[in-house]
Amino acid sequence: MRDSFLAALEEAPPLAAVALFDAYPVLLPPDQRGEAAVQLLVERLLGLDLGDRAAALLRQAMEQASGTSRAALGLRLAMLRL
């Protein structure tokens, strides 16, 4: 199920992928694959000049993550805010 969720996040248009993430955040794996999916969504949102939405996505993902994934997402959020 999580593999299908990750595939959908990668293949869907950016805003549809974020809507999918918002609807089912618990399906995001708490490992490197989940972190990579969030990073990809953030980059796609930034490409559309949606920095505020990208920051909100990072914040939401960071709150659910733990360990090094949480630290990496927090670092990316801090870099985005600068």
N, CA, C and O atoms as CSV, one atom per row, in Angstrom:
chain,resi,resn,atom,element,x,y,z
A,1,MET,N,N,0.824,-1.188,0.000
A,1,MET,CA,C,0.000,0.000,0.000
A,1,MET,C,C,0.873,1.258,0.000
A,1,MET,O,O,0.612,2.195,-0.754
A,2,ARG,N,N,1.897,1.277,0.837
A,2,ARG,CA,C,2.765,2.453,0.905
A,2,ARG,C,C,3.543,2.657,-0.387
A,2,ARG,O,O,3.809,3.793,-0.780
A,3,ASP,N,N,3.911,1.559,-1.053
A,3,ASP,CA,C,4.618,1.685,-2.327
A,3,ASP,C,C,3.715,2.332,-3.372
A,3,ASP,O,O,4.173,3.161,-4.159
A,4,SER,N,N,2.449,1.965,-3.386
A,4,SER,CA,C,1.488,2.568,-4.318
A,4,SER,C,C,1.292,4.046,-4.001
A,4,SER,O,O,1.173,4.874,-4.904
A,5,PHE,N,N,1.259,4.365,-2.720
A,5,PHE,CA,C,1.116,5.755,-2.295
A,5,PHE,C,C,2.315,6.573,-2.759
A,5,PHE,O,O,2.147,7.676,-3.280
A,6,LEU,N,N,3.519,6.047,-2.577
A,6,LEU,CA,C,4.720,6.758,-3.011
A,6,LEU,C,C,4.736,6.946,-4.529
A,6,LEU,O,O,5.117,8.007,-5.025
A,7,ALA,N,N,4.326,5.925,-5.251
A,7,ALA,CA,C,4.274,6.022,-6.717
A,7,ALA,C,C,3.287,7.100,-7.147
A,7,ALA,O,O,3.561,7.863,-8.073
A,8,ALA,N,N,2.143,7.164,-6.481
A,8,ALA,CA,C,1.143,8.175,-6.808
A,8,ALA,C,C,1.671,9.576,-6.518
A,8,ALA,O,O,1.414,10.502,-7.287
A,9,LEU,N,N,2.403,9.742,-5.423
A,9,LEU,CA,C,2.981,11.047,-5.101
A,9,LEU,C,C,3.976,11.488,-6.162
A,9,LEU,O,O,4.055,12.673,-6.483
A,10,GLU,N,N,4.728,10.557,-6.702
A,10,GLU,CA,C,5.735,10.883,-7.709
A,10,GLU,C,C,5.115,11.173,-9.069
A,10,GLU,O,O,5.625,12.015,-9.809
A,11,GLU,N,N,4.030,10.495,-9.411
A,11,GLU,CA,C,3.478,10.582,-10.760
A,11,GLU,C,C,2.379,11.630,-10.916
A,11,GLU,O,O,2.159,12.129,-12.019
A,12,ALA,N,N,1.703,11.963,-9.855
A,12,ALA,CA,C,0.596,12.919,-9.937
A,12,ALA,C,C,1.133,14.332,-10.154
A,12,ALA,O,O,2.270,14.629,-9.786
A,13,PRO,N,N,0.320,15.202,-10.750
A,13,PRO,CA,C,0.699,16.622,-10.840
A,13,PRO,C,C,0.956,17.171,-9.440
A,13,PRO,O,O,0.383,16.669,-8.473
A,14,PRO,N,N,1.807,18.191,-9.309
A,14,PRO,CA,C,2.206,18.673,-7.977
A,14,PRO,C,C,1.061,18.959,-7.015
A,14,PRO,O,O,1.095,18.501,-5.873
A,15,LEU,N,N,0.064,19.695,-7.442
A,15,LEU,CA,C,-1.020,20.036,-6.519
A,15,LEU,C,C,-1.871,18.826,-6.167
A,15,LEU,O,O,-2.348,18.712,-5.038
A,16,ALA,N,N,-2.065,17.929,-7.114
A,16,ALA,CA,C,-2.808,16.701,-6.829
A,16,ALA,C,C,-2.029,15.818,-5.861
A,16,ALA,O,O,-2.614,15.186,-4.982
A,17,ALA,N,N,-0.707,15.776,-6.024
A,17,ALA,CA,C,0.128,14.977,-5.127
A,17,ALA,C,C,0.073,15.525,-3.703
A,17,ALA,O,O,0.022,14.756,-2.743
A,18,VAL,N,N,0.085,16.840,-3.564
A,18,VAL,CA,C,-0.001,17.440,-2.229
A,18,VAL,C,C,-1.375,17.170,-1.616
A,18,VAL,O,O,-1.476,16.899,-0.419
A,19,ALA,N,N,-2.419,17.242,-2.417
A,19,ALA,CA,C,-3.762,16.932,-1.909
A,19,ALA,C,C,-3.827,15.481,-1.438
A,19,ALA,O,O,-4.445,15.184,-0.416
A,20,LEU,N,N,-3.198,14.593,-2.172
A,20,LEU,CA,C,-3.153,13.182,-1.779
A,20,LEU,C,C,-2.394,13.020,-0.461
A,20,LEU,O,O,-2.830,12.290,0.429
A,21,PHE,N,N,-1.264,13.704,-0.346
A,21,PHE,CA,C,-0.493,13.660,0.901
A,21,PHE,C,C,-1.320,14.198,2.067
A,21,PHE,O,O,-1.325,13.617,3.153
A,22,ASP,N,N,-2.020,15.314,1.836
A,22,ASP,CA,C,-2.842,15.900,2.900
A,22,ASP,C,C,-3.964,14.962,3.343
A,22,ASP,O,O,-4.315,14.910,4.521
A,23,ALA,N,N,-4.516,14.228,2.389
A,23,ALA,CA,C,-5.629,13.327,2.702
A,23,ALA,C,C,-5.185,12.078,3.446
A,23,ALA,O,O,-5.925,11.553,4.278
A,24,TYR,N,N,-3.964,11.593,3.148
A,24,TYR,CA,C,-3.500,10.329,3.726
A,24,TYR,C,C,-2.064,10.431,4.250
A,24,TYR,O,O,-1.210,9.662,3.809
A,25,PRO,N,N,-1.773,11.334,5.158
A,25,PRO,CA,C,-0.385,11.486,5.626
A,25,PRO,C,C,0.158,10.254,6.349
A,25,PRO,O,O,1.371,10.050,6.397
A,26,VAL,N,N,-0.720,9.444,6.905
A,26,VAL,CA,C,-0.251,8.256,7.635
A,26,VAL,C,C,0.322,7.191,6.710
A,26,VAL,O,O,1.000,6.275,7.176
A,27,LEU,N,N,0.062,7.291,5.404
A,27,LEU,CA,C,0.591,6.320,4.458
A,27,LEU,C,C,2.038,6.614,4.060
A,27,LEU,O,O,2.674,5.799,3.391
A,28,LEU,N,N,2.554,7.761,4.464
A,28,LEU,CA,C,3.939,8.092,4.149
A,28,LEU,C,C,4.870,7.269,5.032
A,28,LEU,O,O,4.773,7.337,6.258
A,29,PRO,N,N,5.769,6.494,4.432
A,29,PRO,CA,C,6.673,5.674,5.249
A,29,PRO,C,C,7.581,6.548,6.111
A,29,PRO,O,O,8.044,7.592,5.652
A,30,PRO,N,N,7.838,6.141,7.344
A,30,PRO,CA,C,8.686,6.943,8.241
A,30,PRO,C,C,10.174,6.664,8.029
A,30,PRO,O,O,10.941,6.630,8.991
A,31,ASP,N,N,10.577,6.468,6.798
A,31,ASP,CA,C,11.979,6.155,6.503
A,31,ASP,C,C,12.495,7.058,5.377
A,31,ASP,O,O,11.881,8.077,5.061
A,32,GLN,N,N,13.602,6.682,4.789
A,32,GLN,CA,C,14.225,7.480,3.736
A,32,GLN,C,C,13.313,7.648,2.520
A,32,GLN,O,O,13.334,8.692,1.867
A,33,ARG,N,N,12.520,6.635,2.218
A,33,ARG,CA,C,11.617,6.736,1.056
A,33,ARG,C,C,10.569,7.821,1.271
A,33,ARG,O,O,10.249,8.570,0.348
A,34,GLY,N,N,10.038,7.905,2.477
A,34,GLY,CA,C,9.067,8.942,2.791
A,34,GLY,C,C,9.689,10.324,2.746
A,34,GLY,O,O,9.097,11.273,2.232
A,35,GLU,N,N,10.894,10.421,3.293
A,35,GLU,CA,C,11.608,11.697,3.261
A,35,GLU,C,C,11.874,12.125,1.822
A,35,GLU,O,O,11.692,13.292,1.476
A,36,ALA,N,N,12.298,11.196,0.992
A,36,ALA,CA,C,12.574,11.502,-0.417
A,36,ALA,C,C,11.308,11.956,-1.142
A,36,ALA,O,O,11.362,12.861,-1.975
A,37,ALA,N,N,10.177,11.337,-0.831
A,37,ALA,CA,C,8.913,11.730,-1.455
A,37,ALA,C,C,8.530,13.151,-1.062
A,37,ALA,O,O,8.075,13.926,-1.903
A,38,VAL,N,N,8.709,13.492,0.194
A,38,VAL,CA,C,8.398,14.847,0.654
A,38,VAL,C,C,9.337,15.843,-0.022
A,38,VAL,O,O,8.898,16.900,-0.475
A,39,GLN,N,N,10.622,15.513,-0.091
A,39,GLN,CA,C,11.581,16.411,-0.735
A,39,GLN,C,C,11.201,16.643,-2.197
A,39,GLN,O,O,11.304,17.763,-2.697
A,40,LEU,N,N,10.762,15.586,-2.882
A,40,LEU,CA,C,10.341,15.714,-4.274
A,40,LEU,C,C,9.123,16.625,-4.390
A,40,LEU,O,O,9.077,17.491,-5.265
A,41,LEU,N,N,8.147,16.439,-3.524
A,41,LEU,CA,C,6.963,17.305,-3.535
A,41,LEU,C,C,7.337,18.758,-3.272
A,41,LEU,O,O,6.806,19.667,-3.910
A,42,VAL,N,N,8.242,18.972,-2.341
A,42,VAL,CA,C,8.676,20.327,-2.017
A,42,VAL,C,C,9.331,20.977,-3.234
A,42,VAL,O,O,9.041,22.129,-3.556
A,43,GLU,N,N,10.205,20.246,-3.902
A,43,GLU,CA,C,10.873,20.799,-5.086
A,43,GLU,C,C,9.861,21.109,-6.194
A,43,GLU,O,O,9.985,22.120,-6.884
A,44,ARG,N,N,8.879,20.255,-6.359
A,44,ARG,CA,C,7.861,20.497,-7.383
A,44,ARG,C,C,7.025,21.728,-7.041
A,44,ARG,O,O,6.672,22.503,-7.930
A,45,LEU,N,N,6.706,21.912,-5.763
A,45,LEU,CA,C,5.958,23.092,-5.344
A,45,LEU,C,C,6.793,24.362,-5.517
A,45,LEU,O,O,6.282,25.394,-5.953
A,46,LEU,N,N,8.060,24.277,-5.178
A,46,LEU,CA,C,8.932,25.436,-5.355
A,46,LEU,C,C,9.051,25.807,-6.831
A,46,LEU,O,O,9.149,26.985,-7.175
A,47,GLY,N,N,9.042,24.807,-7.695
A,47,GLY,CA,C,9.077,25.058,-9.134
A,47,GLY,C,C,7.855,25.822,-9.621
A,47,GLY,O,O,7.909,26.500,-10.647
A,48,LEU,N,N,6.750,25.713,-8.882
A,48,LEU,CA,C,5.530,26.449,-9.199
A,48,LEU,C,C,5.444,27.759,-8.409
A,48,LEU,O,O,4.416,28.435,-8.432
A,49,ASP,N,N,6.520,28.109,-7.717
A,49,ASP,CA,C,6.600,29.320,-6.895
A,49,ASP,C,C,5.583,29.284,-5.748
A,49,ASP,O,O,4.957,30.294,-5.427
A,50,LEU,N,N,5.431,28.113,-5.143
A,50,LEU,CA,C,4.529,27.933,-4.004
A,50,LEU,C,C,5.342,27.628,-2.746
A,50,LEU,O,O,5.192,26.570,-2.134
A,51,GLY,N,N,6.197,28.565,-2.378
A,51,GLY,CA,C,7.091,28.387,-1.235
A,51,GLY,C,C,6.360,28.214,0.080
A,51,GLY,O,O,6.776,27.410,0.915
A,52,ASP,N,N,5.279,28.953,0.282
A,52,ASP,CA,C,4.519,28.829,1.535
A,52,ASP,C,C,3.905,27.441,1.660
A,52,ASP,O,O,3.895,26.854,2.742
A,53,ARG,N,N,3.394,26.921,0.550
A,53,ARG,CA,C,2.793,25.579,0.572
A,53,ARG,C,C,3.866,24.520,0.794
A,53,ARG,O,O,3.636,23.528,1.486
A,54,ALA,N,N,5.047,24.738,0.198
A,54,ALA,CA,C,6.160,23.808,0.389
A,54,ALA,C,C,6.594,23.793,1.858
A,54,ALA,O,O,6.874,22.730,2.412
A,55,ALA,N,N,6.651,24.967,2.484
A,55,ALA,CA,C,7.027,25.049,3.895
A,55,ALA,C,C,6.003,24.352,4.776
A,55,ALA,O,O,6.367,23.660,5.727
A,56,ALA,N,N,4.722,24.530,4.463
A,56,ALA,CA,C,3.674,23.863,5.241
A,56,ALA,C,C,3.776,22.347,5.101
A,56,ALA,O,O,3.593,21.618,6.076
A,57,LEU,N,N,4.064,21.878,3.908
A,57,LEU,CA,C,4.229,20.452,3.676
A,57,LEU,C,C,5.409,19.899,4.470
A,57,LEU,O,O,5.305,18.839,5.088
A,58,LEU,N,N,6.523,20.614,4.453
A,58,LEU,CA,C,7.697,20.189,5.217
A,58,LEU,C,C,7.395,20.154,6.709
A,58,LEU,O,O,7.774,19.212,7.405
A,59,ARG,N,N,6.722,21.169,7.188
A,59,ARG,CA,C,6.388,21.232,8.618
A,59,ARG,C,C,5.503,20.050,9.009
A,59,ARG,O,O,5.737,19.406,10.031
A,60,GLN,N,N,4.494,19.769,8.198
A,60,GLN,CA,C,3.589,18.651,8.483
A,60,GLN,C,C,4.337,17.318,8.468
A,60,GLN,O,O,4.140,16.481,9.349
A,61,ALA,N,N,5.191,17.124,7.470
A,61,ALA,CA,C,5.950,15.876,7.373
A,61,ALA,C,C,6.944,15.753,8.526
A,61,ALA,O,O,7.155,14.659,9.049
A,62,MET,N,N,7.550,16.861,8.919
A,62,MET,CA,C,8.523,16.839,10.007
A,62,MET,C,C,7.868,16.443,11.330
A,62,MET,O,O,8.466,15.721,12.128
A,63,GLU,N,N,6.649,16.911,11.564
A,63,GLU,CA,C,5.938,16.586,12.801
A,63,GLU,C,C,5.648,15.096,12.909
A,63,GLU,O,O,5.568,14.562,14.015
A,64,GLN,N,N,5.492,14.423,11.780
A,64,GLN,CA,C,5.195,12.991,11.782
A,64,GLN,C,C,6.440,12.119,11.761
A,64,GLN,O,O,6.387,10.949,12.141
A,65,ALA,N,N,7.562,12.682,11.318
A,65,ALA,CA,C,8.798,11.902,11.180
A,65,ALA,C,C,9.504,11.782,12.521
A,65,ALA,O,O,9.137,12.427,13.504
A,66,SER,N,N,10.534,10.931,12.531
A,66,SER,CA,C,11.350,10.788,13.726
A,66,SER,C,C,12.802,10.557,13.311
A,66,SER,O,O,13.088,10.230,12.159
A,67,GLY,N,N,13.698,10.731,14.255
A,67,GLY,CA,C,15.108,10.445,14.016
A,67,GLY,C,C,15.735,11.324,12.958
A,67,GLY,O,O,15.478,12.526,12.890
A,68,THR,N,N,16.565,10.704,12.131
A,68,THR,CA,C,17.313,11.464,11.129
A,68,THR,C,C,16.405,12.029,10.043
A,68,THR,O,O,16.718,13.071,9.466
A,69,SER,N,N,15.297,11.371,9.756
A,69,SER,CA,C,14.362,11.913,8.765
A,69,SER,C,C,13.773,13.231,9.262
A,69,SER,O,O,13.636,14.189,8.502
A,70,ARG,N,N,13.431,13.262,10.544
A,70,ARG,CA,C,12.893,14.500,11.113
A,70,ARG,C,C,13.928,15.616,11.060
A,70,ARG,O,O,13.598,16.758,10.739
A,71,ALA,N,N,15.166,15.291,11.370
A,71,ALA,CA,C,16.231,16.286,11.332
A,71,ALA,C,C,16.459,16.803,9.915
A,71,ALA,O,O,16.630,18.006,9.716
A,72,ALA,N,N,16.463,15.915,8.938
A,72,ALA,CA,C,16.687,16.320,7.551
A,72,ALA,C,C,15.552,17.212,7.047
A,72,ALA,O,O,15.797,18.202,6.358
A,73,LEU,N,N,14.318,16.864,7.387
A,73,LEU,CA,C,13.176,17.685,6.981
A,73,LEU,C,C,13.210,19.045,7.674
A,73,LEU,O,O,12.896,20.064,7.059
A,74,GLY,N,N,13.589,19.063,8.943
A,74,GLY,CA,C,13.712,20.324,9.668
A,74,GLY,C,C,14.795,21.212,9.087
A,74,GLY,O,O,14.629,22.429,9.008
A,75,LEU,N,N,15.894,20.615,8.685
A,75,LEU,CA,C,16.978,21.374,8.052
A,75,LEU,C,C,16.507,21.981,6.734
A,75,LEU,O,O,16.798,23.141,6.445
A,76,ARG,N,N,15.788,21.209,5.944
A,76,ARG,CA,C,15.264,21.711,4.658
A,76,ARG,C,C,14.268,22.829,4.894
A,76,ARG,O,O,14.244,23.804,4.142
A,77,LEU,N,N,13.448,22.705,5.923
A,77,LEU,CA,C,12.488,23.755,6.255
A,77,LEU,C,C,13.231,25.033,6.664
A,77,LEU,O,O,12.857,26.127,6.240
A,78,ALA,N,N,14.257,24.904,7.467
A,78,ALA,CA,C,15.036,26.073,7.880
A,78,ALA,C,C,15.703,26.738,6.670
A,78,ALA,O,O,15.735,27.965,6.577
A,79,MET,N,N,16.226,25.944,5.761
A,79,MET,CA,C,16.860,26.505,4.558
A,79,MET,C,C,15.830,27.218,3.689
A,79,MET,O,O,16.133,28.246,3.084
A,80,LEU,N,N,14.637,26.688,3.624
A,80,LEU,CA,C,13.582,27.292,2.825
A,80,LEU,C,C,13.163,28.633,3.405
A,80,LEU,O,O,12.849,29.565,2.665
A,81,ARG,N,N,13.157,28.726,4.703
A,81,ARG,CA,C,12.730,29.974,5.352
A,81,ARG,C,C,13.774,31.082,5.255
A,81,ARG,O,O,13.445,32.259,5.402
A,82,LEU,N,N,15.026,30.716,5.009
A,82,LEU,CA,C,16.054,31.749,4.869
A,82,LEU,C,C,15.920,32.366,3.553
A,82,LEU,O,O,16.686,33.268,3.212
